[in-house]
Each structure stands twice: as C-alpha cells, then as structure tokens.
Amino acid sequence: MEAISVLGARLFCSRSELKKVAWLINYGTDIPHAAHETVKAWNVSILKTAKPPAPTATSFLRYQNLHTEREFCFLQKPVEVEPDDIRIGTAATSKSFHLHCLPEDVTHFVAAIHSARKDLGILDPPLIIWEPSPPSCIESNREAILQAIKEVNVFSPNHEELGRILGRDDAIRLEPSDIMTLAEEIAYRVSTWANKKPHTCIVVRSGRLGCYIRSSMQSSWLSPYWTPSSARVIDPTGAGNAFLGSFAIGYLRTANWIEAGKYGNIGASFVVEQNGTPPLTEGERWNGETVESRLRHYNVGLEENGRE
C-alpha cells in the first residue's frame, strides 16, 4: 500500500511540487498497464531499485465487515526496499521519510538516511514516520517496538495494531476511550524519547473512528471526514496509508501535529470513495473536488462541533 501513501502526499502538492514526492520501489516486471498509467499520471518521482527482475507484489483482501473484520494475505510477496536503496536518485534529499517495516529494521533505515544525507552535506534533520509492519505488532515484540520508536519522529500504528502490541485480545473492537488510554501507555513508556528528541508524535489511525494525535505538547481526537454510515464510503483499503502521506505534507507545511492530522483525514477521505484510487481531472480535482476545498469544509465542521 506504499503507493497509496505516495498518493496521500501527491494530493496536497501543486504542479510545481510534484517531483518532490518520491516513491522508492522495486517495480514489478508484470505490473498491469492500467496501474502503471495511473501512477504515471500523478507525475511524481519514481525511483526504481536495482534488484533482479521480479513479479509485481499482489495480495488478497476480504472484508467480512466494511469497517472491522478482514482477512489479508500476500499472493506474491514484495521484494523489499533495503536501507542502502536510500542512496538511489534524490531519495536522500527528502524532507520526510515513511518507513513501513519491522522494528528491527528501523535502526538500519534511520542510520542509512542520516549517513546518505551527511554525505550530501544536508544538515537539517528529516521527519521520519514509522508505520510498523502489521505482523510485527504483537505483545512479544513490545520492547523491540518501544526501542524502535526512539529512532523516529512519528510512530503510527492503527488501533488494532496498537491493541495487539499491548496485549489486548479485543483490539479490533476498541473504542476511542480505549485507544487514547493505550496511546497514553505507549507515550508514558517512551517519555524520554519525547523529552529528548524534538518534533515527536504518536498518531493512532483508527479508520471509521478517526485518529488520535498525541505529542508532548498536544493531544486531540479528530473525527474522520466521512461518517461510517456515509454512502460515500465504498472501500477503506489504503486509507491509513493515504493518511500518512497527507499527514507528512501537513506537518511540513504547518509544523503542527493537529493540523497535520486534519490533512491526513482529508487524504484518507478521497481514498475511501471508490475501489482503487481517486481519478485526477483538470484543475487538480480528485473525484471532482480539490483537497483545499475539502479541508476548508472539514475545518468548518470541527468549529461548529466544538472540536477545533
């Protein structure tokens, strides 16, 4: 779903900024033509690794309930991007990085990012967002996950993953009050991280419920753009990935975690409206609407409901 994270960032970029969005990828030898053309139309930078040719990663996903229970497995596993791939093209010059990996790989990726940037003479620290690989989100990995969090700026599991990390058997059915309590437990366990490392945040992506933003200075629950009962919600696949791409752009623009969360919710809102990705038409309209107009509408709704 990393492609959808790229889309999330792309949604908020003007034409002059498109090539600043980069996707580091092992491009499959049999990628469908339609998928290739869709990504090509986004006009972002696609940085292909030099791995041996391999088939495109494919997966099976079935929802037993649109917003909760689902079944997932890879039919063709992806060829993973490796830390040294950060040196391909302009990847290392990025202002933010989205890592989707195991906790034991975080240190290697972060070290590779900093090393590559140092060699290029780039001194400004980047924003590093870690979305933990779902299979690693289990209670036996909790200490490894807590250590990995200290290497990044943003830790962003979804609410199910957060629950499993902390040993909750009912993770799939967590409500906002439960999610906030669990996020506070993680925050307490990594409090020295937040105190010593500037610009840190925990972001719990909670699908139909919205998201919880928790930093040392701010905390807020943000409702989703579309309510779960909305007829506009067709397929939630990839919404969490789109959230993080838009979230990164939001933080780079505003330096505010809550505002970044709003960007994230808007990015997710476009992805859930259809199977696949939203069509792009003239005037930077996605599904016939600009992200700016939707963000304005969202902010008005938050103000009217006293959640601003």
N, C-alpha and C positions, 0 to 999 in steps of 0.2 A: 503493500500500500504506500510505499515511499513516493510513488508517482502522485498520489493524492496530496501528500504533504507539499510537494512541489507546486501542485495546483493551488493549494491554500495560500502559498506565498505569491504566486502569479496573480491571483485575483485582485490583490491590492496594489499591483505595480502599474505605473504608467508606461507608455510605449518606450520612453527613454530609459526606463529602468529594467527592461525585460532581461537583458543579458547578464544582469547582476544576480539573477536567480539561476543557480547551477544545480544540476542533478548528476551526481556521480553514480554511474550504473554499469553493471555488466549486461550489455544489450544482447538479448536472446537472438539466436540465428533464425528463429521461426516466428518472430513477433508478428501478429496479424497486421495486415496493411492498414485497416481502419484505426487500430490503436496507434500505429506509427504516425498516421496523418493527424490524429487528434493531438498528440503531443507536439508534433511539428508546428501546428497552428498556434500553440502557446508561445512559440518563439523564445523559449528560454535556452540557456546554455546546457547542452547535453555532453557530459564529459565521460567518454567510454573508457573503461579499463582495458588493459592488455591481456586479459585472461584468455585461455584457449576457448574456441567457439563452443557454445553450449545451448541447449534448448531454452526457450523462454519459461520462466517460472509460472506455474499455473496452480490453482488451488480450488478446493471445493468448499462452499459455504452454504449452509442451510439454516434458515431461521425457523424455529418452532414457535416463536413469538417474536413479532417485529421488533420489540424493544428489549427483550431479555434473553431467553434461552436460544442458543445457536450451536451449531456443530461446524468445526473447521478442520481441514487437513490439507497439506500440500500434495498435489498430484505430481508435480515436478518441482523439486526443491530449488531455490535460487542459488546461484553462485555468489557467495557473499563478497561485499566490498571489504578490503583489508586496510589496516592503518596506513601503510605506505602509499596507497592509492590517493591519499590526500595531496600528494605532490603532482598529480595529473592536472595539466592545464592551469586554470586560475582558481582551482578549488580552495587552496590555502589562503587566498586573499579575502574570502568571505567574512562578513561581519558576524554571521551566526552559523551554527552547525547543528543539524538534527541527527543525533545518533539513535539508531534503533538496533540494540544489540544486547548481549548478555552482560551481566555485571562484571565478569572477569575480563571483558574486552574493553570496558570503558577507559581504564588507565592507559592502555596501549593507544587507543584512538586519541585521547586527550594529549598524550605525550607527542604523538606524531603531528598533531595540529600545531602545537606550540613550537616544535622543532622546525617544521616547514615554514612557519611564519617568521621565526627568528632568522632563518637563512635568507628570507626575502627582505629583512630589515623592517618588518611590521611589528611595532611595539605595542599597539593597542590590543588589549585582551578581547577576544571574541565572546559572543554569547553562545554558550554550549547547552543545548537542550537534550536531555536523555529520556527517551521513551523505552522502558525496559521491554525486552523480548518476552512475550506472554508466557512461554513455557518456563521461564526462569522465575516467574512471580509465585513462589511457593515459600512456605514458612521456613523450610530448611535452608533457604538462600538468604534469609533476612539479614544476617550480619554482613554478608558479601554485598548485598544491595545497599545497606547503610554506609558501608565504606565507599562504594562507587558514587553515591550521591555527593560525597565531599569533593569529588573531582570536577563537578559540573556546576552550572548556574541554575538550571531548571530541571527538576525531577517531575516527570509527568506520566504516572500510570493512569489507567482508567479505574473506576471504582471497584470493579470486580478484581482486578489485579492487586489493588491496594488491600482489599479484604483478604485475599489469599496470602499475601505477604505476612499479614498479621494474624493468620490462623483462623479466619472467620469461615465457617462452613456455609454460611448463608450469604456469601459475598455477592451473588447475583441479585439478591433482593434487598440490598442496602438502601436505606432512605437518606435524605440529606443530613439529618442529625447524626446518623451513624457515620457517614462519610467524613463529616467535619471532625468528629471525635477521633477517628482513625488517622486523619491527616495531622491532627494536633499531636498524636502519639509519635508519628514519624518526625514531626518538627521538633519535639522535645528530645528525641534520640539523636538528632543531628544539630542541636542548638549551637554547638561550637562552630559548625560549618556556616550557619547564618551570621554568627557574630564576627567571624574572622574573614569570610570571603564576601566581598560586596556583590550586590546585584544577584541575590539568590531567591529562589521561589519554589514552592511546591504547587503544582497545578493538577488537580484531580478531574479528569474528563469523565463526565457522568451521563453521557448520552441524552436521553429524553428528559433527564432531571436538570441538565445544565452543567455547570462546573464550579469547583471551589478553588479560590486563589488564596494562597497562604504564604506570606513573606514575613520577615521580622518587623516590618513597618505597616503592612496592610493585610487585611483578610476580608473576603467577600464571597458570598454565594451569588452567582449570576445565572439567571434563568435562561433557557435556550430561546432562540428567535422564534421557532415554531413550537407550539404546544404539542404534546404527544398525540392528541386527538385530531390534529390538523390534517385535512385531506391533502395538503401539500407534501406531507411526509410519505415518500414512496419506498425508499431503500436507504437505511442508515449506514450501509457499508462504506467505510473510508472516512466517515465524518470526523472521527477523532484525529485522523492523520491530517485532514484539511485544517482542523482547528489549530494544530501546532504550527503549520506553515504560516497561517494568517497571524497567529499569536506572535511569532518571531518578528514579522514585519511591524506589528502593532507596538511591540516593545522598543524596537529600534527607532521608531518614529516618535514615541511619546515618553519613553523612559518610565512608564507607569504600568505596573503589573495588572491592575484592574482594567485599565484601558486596553491593554493587550488582550485580556480575556474577552472583551467585547469584540475585538477584531476576530478572535478565534471562533466565537459563536456565530458571527456573520459568515465566516468561511465555511463552517460546518453546515449552515443553513442552505447554501447553494448545492451542496453535495447530496443532501438527503431528498432532493426534489425529483429525482429520476433514477433509473438504473443506469449506472455508468457516470460519466462526467457531464457537467452542465455545458450546453452549447454556447460558444462565444460568437456574438454578432457585432456589427459595426457600432462604434461608439463605446467600446469596452462594456458591452452589456452581456450579462450572463443570465440565461433564462429570461431575457428581456429587461433586465434591471441592472443598474450599476451598484457596486458594493458601497459606494459613498451614500447613495440614497437609502439603502437598506440600513446602514449604520446610523444614519440620522433618525430614521424611523424607530430603530431599536432604542436609541438613547431617549427619545421622547417617551416611549413606553416605560422605560425604567424610572424616569422622573415622575410620570403620572402615578406609578405604583409605589413610589417612595423607596425605590431600591438603588437610587443613584448615590 
